[in-house]
Amino acid sequence: MARMGRPKSDNPREYKITVRLTEEEYLNLKRHIAKDNLTIAQVVKQGIGDMLCKDK
């Protein structure tokens, strides 16, 4: 019988990070994601991408 479930990713997400925010930082983040219809993960990934682009 064939295995069921999700296929394996070519680029698995192996790393998890945790960030502590002040209430003000968190509320600002929530406002930003609500306004732009994004997730927290999308905003973090965009920020990391922006930082990496600056270094080039």
DSSP file (Angstrom, degrees, kcal/mol; ACC not computed):
  #  RESIDUE AA STRUCTURE BP1 BP2  ACC     N-H-->O    O-->H-N    N-H-->O    O-->H-N    TCO  KAPPA ALPHA  PHI   PSI    X-CA   Y-CA   Z-CA
    1    1 A M              0   0    0      0, 0.0     2,-0.1     0, 0.0     0, 0.0   0.000 360.0 360.0 360.0 138.4    0.0    0.0    0.0
    2    2 A A        -     0   0    0      1,-0.1     2,-0.2     0, 0.0     0, 0.0  -0.386 360.0-104.5 -71.5 148.2    1.3    3.5   -0.9
    3    3 A R        -     0   0    0     -2,-0.1     2,-0.2     1,-0.0    -1,-0.1  -0.475  34.4-145.2 -72.5 144.3    2.1    5.9    2.0
    4    4 A M        +     0   0    0     -2,-0.2     2,-0.2     3,-0.0    -1,-0.0  -0.653  49.0  59.0-104.8 164.4   -0.4    8.7    2.6
    5    5 A G  S    S-     0   0    0     -2,-0.2    -2,-0.0     2,-0.0     0, 0.0  -0.616  87.8 -21.9 116.6-173.6    0.3   12.2    3.7
    6    6 A R        -     0   0    0     -2,-0.2     2,-0.1     1,-0.1     3,-0.1  -0.424  64.5-115.2 -72.1 142.9    2.1   15.3    2.6
    7    7 A P        -     0   0    0      0, 0.0    -1,-0.1     0, 0.0     2,-0.1  -0.455  41.0 -93.6 -72.3 153.4    5.0   14.9    0.2
    8    8 A K        -     0   0    0     -2,-0.1     2,-0.2     1,-0.1     3,-0.0  -0.405  42.5-117.9 -66.3 141.8    8.5   15.8    1.5
    9    9 A S        -     0   0    0      1,-0.1    -1,-0.1    -2,-0.1    -3,-0.0  -0.522   3.5-139.6 -80.5 147.7    9.5   19.4    0.8
   10   10 A D  S    S+     0   0    0      1,-0.3    -1,-0.1    -2,-0.2    -2,-0.0   0.747 104.8  30.1 -73.2 -24.7   12.6   20.2   -1.4
   11   11 A N  S    S-     0   0    0      2,-0.0    -1,-0.3     3,-0.0    -2,-0.0  -0.650  87.2-164.1-135.2  76.2   13.5   23.0    1.0
   12   12 A P        -     0   0    0      0, 0.0     2,-1.0     0, 0.0    -4,-0.0  -0.267  23.0-123.0 -67.1 148.5   12.2   22.0    4.5
   13   13 A R        +     0   0    0      1,-0.2    -2,-0.0     0, 0.0    -4,-0.0  -0.794  42.6 162.2 -91.6 101.4   11.9   24.7    7.2
   14   14 A E        +     0   0    0     -2,-1.0     2,-0.4     2,-0.0    -1,-0.2   0.666  46.5  75.1 -95.9 -19.4   14.1   23.2    9.9
   15   15 A Y        -     0   0    0      2,-0.0     2,-0.4     0, 0.0     0, 0.0  -0.795  54.1-169.3-108.4 138.3   14.8   26.3   12.1
   16   16 A K        -     0   0    0     -2,-0.4     2,-0.3     2,-0.0    -2,-0.0  -0.974   6.3-165.5-123.3 135.9   12.4   28.0   14.5
   17   17 A I        -     0   0    0     -2,-0.4     2,-0.4     2,-0.0    -2,-0.0  -0.876   6.1-154.0-120.0 155.3   13.0   31.3   16.2
   18   18 A T        -     0   0    0     -2,-0.3     2,-0.4     2,-0.0    -2,-0.0  -0.988   9.7-170.9-128.0 138.1   11.4   33.0   19.2
   19   19 A V        -     0   0    0     -2,-0.4     2,-0.5     2,-0.0    -2,-0.0  -0.993  13.4-145.7-131.1 134.6   11.3   36.8   19.7
   20   20 A R        -     0   0    0     -2,-0.4     2,-0.3     6,-0.0    -2,-0.0  -0.866  22.8-174.1-100.3 133.0   10.1   38.6   22.8
   21   21 A L        -     0   0    0     -2,-0.5     2,-0.1     2,-0.0    -2,-0.0  -0.874  25.5-115.6-123.7 154.5    8.3   42.0   22.2
   22   22 A T     >  -     0   0    0     -2,-0.3     4,-2.5     1,-0.1     5,-0.2  -0.389  40.2-104.5 -74.7 167.2    7.0   44.7   24.4
   23   23 A E  H  > S+     0   0    0      1,-0.2     4,-2.7     2,-0.2     5,-0.2   0.910 123.3  51.5 -60.4 -41.4    3.3   45.3   24.4
   24   24 A E  H  > S+     0   0    0      2,-0.2     4,-2.4     1,-0.2    -1,-0.2   0.923 110.6  47.4 -62.7 -45.0    3.8   48.4   22.2
   25   25 A E  H  > S+     0   0    0      1,-0.2     4,-2.3     2,-0.2    -1,-0.2   0.915 113.2  49.2 -61.8 -42.8    6.0   46.5   19.7
   26   26 A Y  H  X S+     0   0    0     -4,-2.5     4,-2.7     2,-0.2    -2,-0.2   0.915 111.3  48.1 -64.2 -43.9    3.4   43.7   19.5
   27   27 A L  H  X S+     0   0    0     -4,-2.7     4,-2.3     2,-0.2    -1,-0.2   0.892 111.4  50.8 -65.4 -39.1    0.5   46.0   19.0
   28   28 A N  H  X S+     0   0    0     -4,-2.4     4,-2.2    -5,-0.2    -1,-0.2   0.913 111.3  48.8 -62.7 -42.0    2.4   47.9   16.3
   29   29 A L  H  X S+     0   0    0     -4,-2.3     4,-2.6     2,-0.2     5,-0.2   0.930 110.4  50.2 -62.0 -46.6    3.1   44.5   14.6
   30   30 A K  H  X S+     0   0    0     -4,-2.7     4,-2.0     1,-0.2    -2,-0.2   0.888 110.6  49.9 -61.1 -39.8   -0.5   43.4   14.8
   31   31 A R  H  X S+     0   0    0     -4,-2.3     4,-2.4     2,-0.2    -1,-0.2   0.921 111.2  49.8 -63.2 -43.3   -1.7   46.7   13.3
   32   32 A H  H  X S+     0   0    0     -4,-2.2     4,-2.2     1,-0.2    -2,-0.2   0.925 112.5  45.4 -63.1 -46.1    0.8   46.3   10.4
   33   33 A I  H  X>S+     0   0    0     -4,-2.6     5,-2.1     1,-0.2     4,-0.6   0.850 113.6  49.8 -70.1 -31.7   -0.2   42.8    9.6
   34   34 A A  H  <5S+     0   0    0     -4,-2.0     3,-0.4    -5,-0.2    -1,-0.2   0.909 111.8  48.4 -69.5 -41.1   -3.9   43.6    9.8
   35   35 A K  H  <5S+     0   0    0     -4,-2.4    -2,-0.2     1,-0.2    -1,-0.2   0.902 121.3  34.6 -64.9 -41.5   -3.5   46.6    7.5
   36   36 A D  H  <5S-     0   0    0     -4,-2.2    -1,-0.2    -5,-0.2    -2,-0.2   0.368 106.2-123.0 -97.7   3.9   -1.4   44.7    4.9
   37   37 A N  T  <5 +     0   0    0     -4,-0.6     2,-0.2    -3,-0.4    -3,-0.2   0.931  65.3 135.5  54.0  51.5   -3.3   41.3    5.3
   38   38 A L      < -     0   0    0     -5,-2.1     2,-0.3    -6,-0.1    -1,-0.2  -0.693  53.5-117.0-118.9 171.3   -0.1   39.5    6.2
   39   39 A T     >  -     0   0    0     -2,-0.2     4,-2.0     1,-0.1     5,-0.2  -0.698  29.9-112.0-102.3 164.0    1.0   36.9    8.8
   40   40 A I  H  > S+     0   0    0     -2,-0.3     4,-2.5     1,-0.2     5,-0.2   0.913 119.7  54.3 -60.0 -41.7    3.6   37.5   11.4
   41   41 A A  H  > S+     0   0    0      1,-0.2     4,-2.6     2,-0.2    -1,-0.2   0.899 106.5  51.1 -60.1 -41.3    5.8   34.9    9.7
   42   42 A Q  H  > S+     0   0    0      2,-0.2     4,-2.3     1,-0.2    -1,-0.2   0.908 110.6  48.5 -63.6 -41.3    5.5   36.8    6.4
   43   43 A V  H  X S+     0   0    0     -4,-2.0     4,-2.4     2,-0.2    -2,-0.2   0.915 112.3  48.4 -65.3 -43.0    6.5   40.1    8.0
   44   44 A V  H  X S+     0   0    0     -4,-2.5     4,-2.4     2,-0.2    -2,-0.2   0.931 112.5  48.1 -63.1 -45.5    9.5   38.5    9.7
   45   45 A K  H  X S+     0   0    0     -4,-2.6     4,-2.5     1,-0.2    -1,-0.2   0.884 111.4  50.6 -63.7 -38.8   10.7   36.8    6.5
   46   46 A Q  H  X S+     0   0    0     -4,-2.3     4,-2.6     2,-0.2    -1,-0.2   0.919 110.4  50.2 -63.3 -42.9   10.3   40.1    4.6
   47   47 A G  H  X S+     0   0    0     -4,-2.4     4,-2.1     2,-0.2    -2,-0.2   0.906 111.4  47.4 -62.6 -42.6   12.4   41.9    7.3
   48   48 A I  H  X S+     0   0    0     -4,-2.4     4,-2.2     2,-0.2    -1,-0.2   0.923 112.4  50.3 -64.2 -43.5   15.1   39.3    7.1
   49   49 A G  H  X S+     0   0    0     -4,-2.5     4,-1.9     1,-0.2    -2,-0.2   0.894 109.4  51.1 -61.2 -40.6   15.1   39.5    3.3
   50   50 A D  H  X S+     0   0    0     -4,-2.6     4,-1.5     1,-0.2    -1,-0.2   0.905 110.3  49.3 -63.6 -41.7   15.3   43.3    3.5
   51   51 A M  H  X S+     0   0    0     -4,-2.1     4,-1.2     1,-0.2    -2,-0.2   0.899 110.5  49.8 -63.8 -40.9   18.3   43.1    5.8
   52   52 A L  H  < S+     0   0    0     -4,-2.2     4,-0.5     1,-0.2    -1,-0.2   0.845 107.8  54.0 -68.7 -33.3   20.1   40.6    3.6
   53   53 A C  H >< S+     0   0    0     -4,-1.9     3,-0.8     1,-0.2    -1,-0.2   0.844 103.9  56.3 -68.6 -33.2   19.5   42.8    0.5
   54   54 A K  H 3< S+     0   0    0     -4,-1.5    -1,-0.2     1,-0.2    -2,-0.2   0.847 100.1  59.6 -64.8 -34.1   21.2   45.8    2.3
   55   55 A D  T 3<        0   0    0     -4,-1.2    -1,-0.2     1,-0.3    -2,-0.2   0.677 360.0 360.0 -71.2 -17.4   24.3   43.8    2.9
   56   56 A K    <         0   0    0     -3,-0.8    -1,-0.3    -4,-0.5    -2,-0.2   0.473 360.0 360.0 -83.0 360.0   24.9   43.2   -0.8
